[in-house]
Amino acid sequence: MSKSAIDLQALDHDDVVEKAAAWRAAGKGVAIATVVSTWGSSPRPTGSQLAADEDGNMVGSVSGGCIEGAVVHEAREVMQDGKPRLLAFGVSDEMAWEVGLACGGKVEVWVERVD
Amino acid sequence: MRPDTLKSLLAAREAKRPVALVSNLESGAQSLVYRDAVEGSLDLDEAIVASARTALRDDKSGRADAYGTPLFVQVFNPPKRMIIVGAVHIAQPLMTLAQTSGYEVVIVDPRGAFATRDRFPGVTLSEDWPDEALETLRIDNRTAVVTLTHDPKLDDPALHVALRSEAFYIGSLGSRKTHGRRVERLTEDGYTEEEIARIHAPVGLSINAKSPAEIAISIMAQITQVLRAE
């Protein structure tokens, strides 16, 4: 998990794109992650978005905090090579240190670079 | 996302113009679909454009895979609105809850002393008579209307406009007795039982709310329940 806090104010608001644009305008590498499919109980609905910059700042959310760290990690790669990625996250084993959704749902998250 | 796409998307949001962003999840190519136009580098056939416009109307983002290509339609609609008639005490906490929940708030009260900027920072205030105000605001299916004056002179004209609109929620403050009289008046005015049943009254979920803030919570909870009903 990045040391930057999730911006709680933005969790349910739609200003992710505006924030991403502001970071990009400031010369930062930026990526946007979007929940594109969900199965079962997932904490955030399809269409939920998160933006991250190259310093690890983020705004918005794609889960209840379960997979944000992994998504931001992948977002860094996307910022580097510009290739969009489709990430899948499933149920995590509560006893193992792996990334996943403890709630038992499955989500697909698409990560794209903001050029 | 290409800079020109981002620029157009931001402009549409600024102008409160509904737009859907269609993305090819493999190539990353994207196009924007408006109600009356399409722009971008991703070629879309008529069927995809139509489903993007349906997604806009239904306010629902989702996959729209076609010919083995994974496509995603992201809906960017302007904020939902809450129109509150009556700049009364309950309107203050309700305004805050609504804003936190992502609504744009409009407060209507023709009684000059009530709807003051000091009491209602950051919202649109209207001092027009409620029916005129609501006509001007052009209520759509992403608008909730709440009347809080429990004065028929003010609430009823607002309800007349709301009941003829697509508002997804209509709620009216007042006791069962107050609402009983309201139903009689609306019936006399020619509204059917079915139409009048759209009004949630007494307003709010039953959570034994007493204070203005608690009543506001019960109203916000009921609006959320109606909005998210499957």
Contacts between the chains, C-beta under 8 A, distances in Angstrom:
chain1	res1	chain2	res2	distance
A	12	B	101	7.2
A	12	B	102	5.9
A	13	B	102	5.6
A	14	B	13	7.9
A	14	B	76	7.2
A	14	B	79	7.4
A	14	B	102	7.1
A	17	B	6	7.4
A	17	B	9	6.2
A	17	B	10	6.7
A	17	B	13	7.0
A	17	B	76	7.7
A	18	B	10	6.7
A	18	B	13	7.4
A	20	B	6	7.8
A	21	B	6	5.8
A	21	B	10	5.7
A	24	B	6	7.5
A	32	B	1	6.8
A	34	B	72	7.1
A	34	B	74	6.2
A	36	B	25	6.7
A	36	B	63	6.3
A	36	B	72	4.6
A	37	B	63	5.9
A	46	B	60	7.9
A	46	B	61	5.3
A	46	B	62	5.5
A	47	B	60	7.8
A	47	B	61	3.1
A	47	B	62	7.6
A	47	B	74	5.8
A	47	B	75	6.4
A	49	B	74	7.9
A	83	B	28	7.5
A	84	B	25	6.8
A	84	B	26	7.8
A	84	B	27	7.9
A	84	B	28	4.1
A	86	B	25	5.4
A	86	B	70	7.4
A	110	B	23	7.1
A	110	B	25	5.4
A	110	B	72	6.4
A	112	B	1	5.8
A	112	B	23	7.2
A	112	B	28	5.7
A	113	B	1	7.4
A	114	B	1	5.2
A	114	B	6	6.4
A	115	B	1	6.4
A	115	B	2	5.5
A	115	B	3	5.8
